[in-house]
Amino acid sequence: MDRLVRATPQRAAGGFVVVALLGVGFIPLFGGPGYEQSLASGLIVPSAAAVATALDLSRGEAPEPLEAVGRGVASGLALAGLAFGTALVQALRVGMCDLAGGAVGFVLTALFGAVLGGVWGALVAEAARGRRRRRLIAVLAGVGLPLASALVSLARFYTSPMIFAFDPFAGYFSGVLYDTVIDAGTPLLTYRAGSLASLVTVTLLASVLRRDDRGRLRPVALRGAAPGARVRLALATMAFAVSASITCSGSALGHWQTSASIARELGGARSGARCDVVYPESLLSAQADLLVKDCEEQLAAVEQTLGARGPERIRAFFFRDAAEKKRLMGAADTLIAKPWRHEVYVQKGGYPHPILGHELAHVVAGSFGRGPFRVAGGWGGILFDPGLIEGVAVAASPDDDELSDAQWAHAMLDMGTLPPIRQVFSQSFFNMAASKSYTLAGAFVRFVHDRYGAGAVRAWYRGTSIQIATGLGWDALDAEFRAHVALTPLSPEAQSFARARFERPAVFGRTCPHVVDALRTRADRCRGRNEVVRATAGYRDVLARDAHDWGARYGVGLVHERYGDLAQGERELRALADADDAPRTWRDWAKDALADGALLRGDDVLAEREYRGLAGRSLDEDFARTEEVKALAIADPAGRQAVMALLVGAPGRPADPVLAAEREGEWEARTGSPLAAYLVGRSMVGNEWFREAAPHLDRAIAAGDSMTPRIAREAIRQRAIAACALGDRTAVDWLRALVLAEAGPFAQSGGRRLSTLRLLDRCSVSPPHGP
């Protein structure tokens, strides 16, 4: 080890590692032990260890093979130690998130990779020793294998659905920016078992090699040799077999996937006119048909908006849930499209799928995109323009939201938080919270589309400057856009609602996002399983790391109120409801939980007053409508019991949809309540009983003014979903007239009105679906 420390190449490598990783550590997410720091170390340290070892061992007298391997291992360990030391130094500056978890992750990724890099350097030294350009060979070959390994991962990203990568040197790359819960899980352990088997193979083989008088490597004579040599050779053979077996079983172990392996895992496949849908085999035939219908309709709608025809065939993978999608292709909550492969990857959702159109828009945009990835960006599409890529998709298939994207931009303008629009179409896109960056990008692209035409958007996307595409520079367009959104109607409540939506920082600006979000996710899961003690402890762990994690504050108060100490829970919730620095949405959720507590105690007057107050000041369409349903149901004993079963639960017990369905049916049958009819119909639509839902929703809609505008809007929207699924064009025309009515429930609605009209427009010519 002393010789290793004194070696000039090792000192240079150590200095390089320390300087590079200390510098990287000033990027917020890279400061301190964690996933990002381990990934950066895995990209830097193995190559440094390989080059340093190769330069060190290729000069002077050649060591014995086992010694050379040992020095390579020592080099990797020493440089990995320096890398982890820089993380600890940065942690002193920014704070420690999870030392134990960060250390384990570092060992399984960067440290393993550094040792492999050092051993690779020992092998390179054998090839470089005695060569005229020894140093050049040592450097190029030392860096070459880690680089080639990274290129293999890039090739897999390009040629398969995978976005994640297991790499012998870098370790693990999750592949997504917006999934903050990163856990490689068991696949990383099995992958590193293969790495360990490879290291054992090389070490044992080195132990049965010797140098002859001329310095050449020769195997020891096994005949007559000590039994230990034969045993080591046999063990090397076994270790190699383990390594090869793990490599060949990579798909089954979750190290890599292909379209074919994912299709086999899901098991179901069905094709339409242009959509090839792959789905879980457990889906019923009618459900599979509905996926195909949804894909075909949304594809046609996106193409009409963009004025371009996408690929002749598009493949859509539907996964059971986020966990399965994470396991098979790498993204959990982030939905993905690969335009160059004509594929989209989403988890199963209701009809119409809320995100499918967005991902299909990426694929259609690929028909006029650039470069190997068929996207917008400089240098032939290699330098991505994330704002334009996502903006086109948002504009082509907007969310079913309370406000339109232009209204959200108007709210930001009034708040003084609307940035120069050019920043959205640069790498600054990632410095904003996703909700803000996606919304602004979509609002501006839609503005360009409506004012200058779809052709201008396509030209901009394929690489024409926006100045040429529109005839105006960025400053003039920015001024036009601000004037446009300023004229978009907006209620006074929108500003406070927008502030709550957009004030959460981007993942790069948060403290310990991976640790905090993972802890909160586990706590939420425990709460859902009624594991009160574990849920409470989990939320407390989150708050110990981030006192302003409002979800954890809400969760711990709710757990106490529903399943533990009622008084303690109400104190926790009241503190959140009264916190001036808490986002408006979380304060409202806390007040809602307090109103639920009053209802559980039998204080109907207080509960109804709180529900009506929340509904009156909330801009969140779904939340406010829920408050209205609760308030209206309290006055009717049958309705009170049904809505409590659906939305509140009972003391010590959660809401129960089965009990709720029974009570809703009894309520409607006995009283003919339009609210009960709406709830029954909505539940049926959610479970894809479209034909059965229609008469219930028709009765609710016919009640007219007896329901609030929000509930009436949702009844019409749910009936529109049923009409589209059934291909009922008569109902589609009737519902469109209701949506467009000047005095109707959609008169004061923004985004929800537009999304309902888009749904009705796209299914006007669609064929019926099933019985």
N, C-alpha and C positions, 0 to 999 in steps of 0.2 A: 504493500500500500504506500510505503514511503516513496518508492520509485515512481509510483503512479502520480503522487502529488508533485514530485519534482519535475515530471516530464513536461516539456514546453507545450506540446499539443494539448495536453490535458488542462494546463493552466489557461491556455487561450480559449479552449472550449468552455471551461468554467466561467471565465469572464464574459464570454458571449452569452451564455445562458442567463447569468445574473442580470446583465444589462438589458437583454431582450425582454425577459419576463418581468423585471421591475418596471420597465416601460409599459408593457401590456397591462400590468396591474393597475395603472391609472385609469383605464377604462372601467366604469363602475362595476359591471358584472364580473370583471376579471380580478377584482381586488379581494384576495383571501381565498382559502381552499374552497373548491366547488367545481361544478361541471365545466364552466368556461375556462377556468385556470388549468384544469387537468387537460382539457382539449388543446389549449395553447401549448402546454408543456409537451403533450404528445406529438405535436407538429414540429417542435423545435428540438427537444432533447435527444430523441433517438438518432437523428442525423448528426447532431454534434458529437454524440458518443461514438457513432460509427466512424466518422472522419478522424476524431482524435485518436481512437484506438488503432485505426489503420495506419495513420502517420507514425504513431509511437512504435508499433510492433514491426513495421516494415523497414525500420532503420536498424543498423547494428546487427548484433548476433541474434539469430532466430531462436526464440524460446521453444520449449517443448509444447506440443499441442494443448495439453491440459492446462499448462500455465497460461498460454495465450487466451484460451477461453475464459479462464479465471480473471485475467486482467481486463478482458472485455466486459465481463459481468461487473467487476469492481468499478470500471469507468462509468457504466450505466447507472449503478447505484449511487456513485458519488455525484454525478451530474443531476440525477433525479432528486437527490437530497438538497442540492443547491436550489433546484427549481421549487421544491416544496418550501424551502426556507424563504424564498422571495414571497411566496403566498402568505407565510406567517408574518413577514415584515409588513406587507400591505394590510394584513388583517389588523395589525396594531393601529393603522391609520383609519381604516373604514369600519372596523368592528368585525367580530367573528360570527358567522352564521351557524355553521354546524361543523365543528372541528372533527368529530369522529366520522361523520358521514363523508366529509370532504377528504379525509385521510384515506378511508377505505376506497372511495372512488379513484383517488390518485394512484393508489397501489394497483388497482385492477386495470387502470388505463395507462397513464404516463410512465409509471415506474416499470411495469412489465415491458412497455415499449422501449424504454431506455435500455433495459438489460438486453433485449433482443437486438437493439441497435449496436450495443457494445460487442455482442457476439458476432454480429454481421461484420463489424469492423475488423475483428480478429480473422475472419475468413478472407476479407478483402486484402488484409496485410500479406497473406500467403501469395495472392496473385500479384501484388504490387512489388514485393521484395525483389530487389536486384534489377528492376526495370529502370530504363533510362529516365522515364518520366514518372517516377515513383509517386511523387507528391500529387501530381495531376490525377493519376489513376486512383490513388487513395481517396482524394476528395470527390471525384466524379462517381466512382463506384460506391463510396460510402453514402452519398446522398441519393444515389440512383435507385436502390431498392426501396427505401421509404417513399420516394417519389413515385416509383412504379406501382407500389401498393396503393397509394392515394389515387392514381389514375385508374386502377382496377375498380375502386369504389365509385369513381366518377362514371366509369363505363356502365356499372350496374345501375347507377341512378338514371342514366340516359336510356338504357335498354330494358328497364323493368319498372314496375310500379314503386320500387323502393325509394324512400328518401333518407333512410337511416343507413349507417355503415358501421360494421365492425372491422377494425383494421389492426393488424398485428403491432403496428408502431403507435399510431394515434390513439388507439383504444376504441372509443365509441363516440359516434357523431349522431345526435338525435335527428337532425335534418329540419327542424321547425323552429321558428322564432316565437310563435304565440302560444305553444304548449309549454306552460311554465313548470308543470310537474314532469320532471325528466327522471325516468327510472329504467335503466336497461334491463334490470331484473335478472332472472335465471339465465337467459341467453348469454349475458356477459360472463357469468361464472363458467358456463360450459365452453365458451369461446376461449377463455383464459386457461381452462383445463387443457385445451389443445395447444395453447402457447407453451404451457409448462411441459407438456409431453414433448414438444419440439426441442425445448431447451435441454431436457433430460437426454434426448436422443443425441444431440450434438456433444454434450458433455461426456456421455458414456463412450461415444465413438472416439472422441479425443483421447480418452483414457487408454484406448487400445492402439494408439498410434505412437510411433517413436521416430526420431530423426536419425538418419544414418550419418556416416562420416562426412558426407557432402551436403548435409542439411536437408536432404529430401525426406518426405514423410513416407514411412513404411509401417504396415500393420505388424503388431507383435506376432511371433510364431505361436499359433494356438496349440499345435501339437507339442506336448511336453511342457507347455506353459503352465503357470500357476492357475488353479481353478478359478481364481478371481477374474482373470481376463475373459475366460469363456462365459462366466456368469454375466459380466458387464456387457459383453456383446449380445448375449441373449436378451438382457434387459433393454438394451438399445433397440433391438428389433421389436420388442413388445411396445416400447414407448413410441416408436415410429408408427406401429400399427394403430395405436390409440390416436395419435395425431392425425393420421390419414383418415381414420374412421370418422372422427369429429368433423374434419374438413368435408368429407363426402356427405355427411348427414346434416350439413349446414341448414338446408331448408327445413327439415324436421325440427331442428334445434332452435330455429328462429334467427339464424345468423344472416340469412339472405332469402329472398323470395323472387319468384318470377310471376308473370301473368298466369301462366299455366298452373303453378303451384297454388296460387291464391284461388283460382277458379275451382281447382279440385277441393280445396278446403271449404269454400262456400257451398259448392255442390249444385246450385241451381243456375240455369241459363235460359234466356228467352230472347227472341229477336222481333223487332218491329220493322217498319219501313226503312229506318236508318239507325235505330238504336239497338245495340246488342247489350242486354242487361244481364249482369251476373249478380246473383243474390243468394242468401242463405236458403238451403234446401228445405228448411222448416216452413217457409212461407207457403200459403195456400195458392192454388192456381190463380184464383181471382185476384189475389194480392200481387202476384207476379205480373199479371196482365195490366194491373193498375200502374205498376212501376214503368212498364213499357209505354203506356199511354202518356204518363206524366213526362217522361223523357222526350217523347215525340212532340208533345205540345210545347214544352218549354224550349226545345231546340228551334221550332218554327218561330216562336215569339222572339227569341234572341236574334235569329237571322233577319227577321223583319226589321227590328230596331237598328241593327248595324248595317243593314243593306248589303249583306254579304252572305254567301252560302258557305257553310262549313264543310268538313270532310263528308264523303258519301256515307261512311260508317263511323259511328262513335260508340265506344265501349264504356258503359257505366257500371262501376263496381259498387254494390250496396252491402255494407257490413252490418252485422247485428247491432253493434254498439261501438262506442269510442274505444273500449278496451280491445276489441277484436281488430279494429282498424289499426290501432297502435301496434299490435303484435304482428300483423301481417304486412303492413306497408310503412309504418313508422310514425304516422300522425294520429293523435288521439282526437282532440277537440278541433284542431285545424283541418278544414276540408281542402282537398288538393285536386288540381287538374294538371295534366301533362299534355300541353297542346301538340307537341311533336309526336306523341304517341296516340293522339286522338282518344284519350282516356280521362275519366273523372273518377274520383274516389270519395264516397260519402257514406255516412251511416244511414240506416233506414230511418225515414221520417214519414210523417203523415202526408196525405194527398191534399193539396199540392206540396211537394217537397220544398221547404223554405229556402234551401241553399243550392239546389240542383241547377237552377237557371244561371246562377252566378258562375258556377264551375263550367257549365256548358258554354257560357260566354267566352271564357278563356280559350276554349278549344276552337270556337268559331273565329275568334280574333286571330288565332294562329294561321288562318287562311290568308291574312294580310300582314302577319308578323314577320320578323326577320331572324336570320341566323339559325343555328342548329336547334335552338329551343323555341323558335317561332313566336317570339315575344317582342315587345317594344324595347328599344335601348340603343345606345351608341355602339360603335365598333361592330356593326353587323349584328346587333342584338345580343352580343356577349356581355356588354356592360348594361345591366338591366336598368330600366326606368320603372321602379315599383309603383310610383304614383299613377303612371299612365296604364300600366298593366292592370292594376286593381280598379282604377277609375273607369276604364271601359267596361269591366265586368259589372261594377255597381250600377253604372248608367244603363246598361243593357238589361239588367235584372235587379231592380231596386228591392230592398227589404220591405217586408210587410210591416211598416213602422208607423208610429203615431204621427210623425211629421215627415214631409218629403225632405230629400237631401238639401234642396234649396232653402227650405225653412230652417233646417238645422244650421246652415251657413249664415242665414239671417240672424239667428240667435247668437252665433259666435261674433258676428259683426257688431251687434248691439253690446255684447259683453266686452268688446275690445280685444278678443282673443283670436280673431281671424288673421292668420299670418299672410305675408305676401304669397300669392298663389303659386308663384314659381318655386317656392320652397317645397311645396307638396310634390312637385315633379322633379325631385332630386333625392339624394341619399338622406336628406333631412326627414324624409317620409318615415323612417324608422325611429326618429327621435320623438315622434308624437305617439300618443295612445292610439291603438288600432281603431277604436271607434271614431276618433277625430280624423285621422289621416284617410281612412277609407271613405268616410262621409264627404269630406271636402273634395277628394279626388273625383268621386262620383258626381257631385254637384257641378264641378267645373266641366267635366267631360260632357255631362248632359247639356250644360249651357252651350258649349261649342257645338254639340250635335244639333240642338234646336235652332241656334242662330246661324250657323255656317254650314250645316248639313252633315249627314253621315259620311259623305265623301271626305270632308275635311278631317274628321276623326280618323278615318282609315288611313289617309295620307300621313297624318301626324304619327300614327302608330307604326307605320312601316318605315319611318325614318325621315320624312320631310319635316323641316323645322316648322314650328307652329306659326312663325311669322309668314312663311310661304303658304301654309295650309289655310290661314285665315286672313292674311293681308295685314295683320296687326302685330306689334311687338308685345312682349310680356307686360310692360307697364300699362299700355292701352287696354289690353285684355283684362288685366287686373281691375282697372277702373270700371270697365264695362260690367264685369262680373259682380263687383260690389254694388253697382247701381241696380243690377238685375235682382240680386237677392234682397236688397233693401226694399224693393217693391213687392216682394212675396208676402202675402198676408201672414201675420203671426200674432198669436194671443199673448197677453202680458205674462201669463204663467210659463211661457216657453223658456224664458231666460233662466229661471231658477232650475227648471227641469234640465235644460241643456248644460248648465254648470255642473249639476250632479253627474250627468252622463260623461262629460269630457274632462273632468278634473283628475281622474285617475291617471297617473303617469304611465309612460311606456315602460315595458319590461326593463329597458336599459337604464331607466332612472329610478327603479325601485330598490329597496333594501331587501336583500336575501329573498328574491321572488320565488326561487325554486323550493327552498326549505319551507317558507311560509305557506305557499300554496299547497304543497304536499301535505303539510300538517293539517291545514284547514280542510282539505279534501277528505283526509282520513277521519277528521272529527265530524264532518258532515255525514259521512258514510255511517259512522257509529250512531249519530243521531237518528238517521233513517232506520237503523236496526234497533232503536230504543235502548242502546247501550249507554246509559246516562253517565255513568262514572267516566268511562273512556272518552265520551264526547266532551264532557266538561274539561277533563284534563288536557285534551287535544286543543281546545280553544284557548285554554290558559297558556299552553306552550306557544301558540301563535302570538298572543298578546304580549308575552314576555319578549318576543323578538320584534314585534311591530305593534305598538300600542294604538296605532291608527288603522288597524285592520278592522274595518267596520263589520265585515261579514262575521268575524269571530266574536265581536262584541254582541252582535245580534244573536248569534248561535248560542252563546253561553246563557244569555238572558232567556231565550226561548226554551232551552232545555230545563232550566230551573223552574220556569213558570208552568210548563206542561207536565213535567215528570218529577220534579223535586220540591224545592222550597219555593212556594208560590210568592211569598213576600220578597225573597231574595231575587227571584226572577223579575218581578215588577220593578224592583229598584234598579236592576241592571238595564232593563228596557227603558225605564223612565230617564235614566242618565243618558242613554243614547238618543232618545227622542228629544231631549233638551240640549244636546251638544251642538253649540253654534258652529263648530268646525267640522261636523259630520255632514256628508253629502245629503241632500234633500231626500233622495230615494231611501237611504237607510233610516233616516229619521221617520219617514212615513211607514216603513215596514215595522219599526219598533212600535209606533202608535197603533198600527193594525193589530199587532200581537197583544198589546194592552187591551184593545177593544175586545179581542177574542177572549182574553182572560175575564173581562167583565161579563161577557155572554155566558161563559162557563160557570160563573158565580151566580148567574140568574139576574144580573143587573141589566135588563134589556134596554132600559131607557138610556143609560150611559153608553152602552155598546152602539145603539142605533145612532145616537148623536155623533159619536166618534166616526162611525162608518160614513155618515153623510158628510161630515166635515172633510174627511180625507178624499172622498169622491169629488167634492166641490172644488178642491184646490190642486188636485193631481192632474198632470198632463199625460201620465202613463195610461194609455187607453185600457190595457188589460187589467192593470191594478185598480184603476178607478171603477171599471165595470164590476169587478169582483166586490168592491166595497158597496156598490149600489145593489148588487144581488143580495148581499148579507142584510143591508138595511131594509130592503123591501120584504124579505122573507120573515123578518122578526115579527111583523104585525100579524102573520098567519101562523097559528100553532103547527099546522102540518108542514108549512113551508119552513118554519124555524127548525124543526127536527131534520128535514131533508137537507137543508143547507149546512147545518152543523155537521151532519155525517159527511157531507161532501167537502167542506172547506175548513172546518174547525176541529172536529173530533169531540171526544168526551174527556172529562178529567182523567188524566193518566193514560189516555188512549189516543192514537192518531186518527186522522180522517180515514174513512173506509168507503171506497167507491162502490163496493158491492151493496153495502147497507144503504148508501146514498141512492143508488139506482132504484132499489125497492121502494124507498120512501118517496122519491120523485114520482114514480109511477102511480103510487097511491094518491099522492097529492093532486096530480093532474086528473086522475079518474074521478076523484071525489068532488073537486071544486072547479075543474076546467080552467085553472089558473094559466094565463099565457106565460107567466114566468116559469111555471113548472113545465109547460110544453117546450119552451126554449131550452131548459136544462136537459130534458129528456132527449130532444133532437140533437143538441150539441154533443151529448155523450155518444149517441148513436153514430154521428158523423166521425167522431174521434175513433170509433171502433170499426169504421168502414161499413156500417149498415146504412147505406145511403138511401135506398128506396124506403126503408122503414122510417128513416129520420124525416123524410120530406113532409108528411102530413102534420107532424108535431110542429115543425118549424113554420109551416104555412099558417097554422093556428096562432102561433106566436106573432108572426108578421101581421096577420089580420087584426090583431088587437090594437095596432096603431099606437095612439098616445098613452095607452095604459102602461107602457114601459118607457124607460128613459131612452134618450137618443143613443146612448152607447150600447145598451142592451139590444135595441132595435137594429143598430148597425151590425152587431155581431150575429144576430139572427139572420139577417139578410146575407151576410158573408158566408155563414155556415150553409145556408140554403143554396148559395151560389156554388159552393164546393160540391154539394150533393148533385146539383143540376149538371155541373161539368162532368162529374164522374159517371153520371147516368146518360150523358149525351142528350139531355132534355132541352132542346133548343127553344121550345115555347117558354119554359121556365126561365131560360137564360135571357130572353127578350124582356120578359116581365120584370125580372130582377134588375136588369140594366136600367129600365125606366125608373125603378125605385131609387137606384143609386144616383141617377142624374136629376131627380126631382128637386126643384129649387127650394121647396119647403120641407124636403124629406130629412131623414136622420143624418144623411151624409153632407148636408149643406155646409156645416161648419167643420168638416173633417178634411185633413190634408192627405197625408201619406196613405191612410187606410182606404180612403175613397179611390185614390189612384191605383192601389194594388188590387182592389176588388174589381175595378173596371178592366185592368190588365188580365185578370183571371177570366172574366166573362168574355173578353175579346178573343183570347187564345182558344177557348173551348167552343166558340160559336160554330166552328166547322168540324169539330172533333167527332169521331164516331162514338156510339154509346159503349159503356163498359158493363158487361155482365148483367145479371138479373137485378 
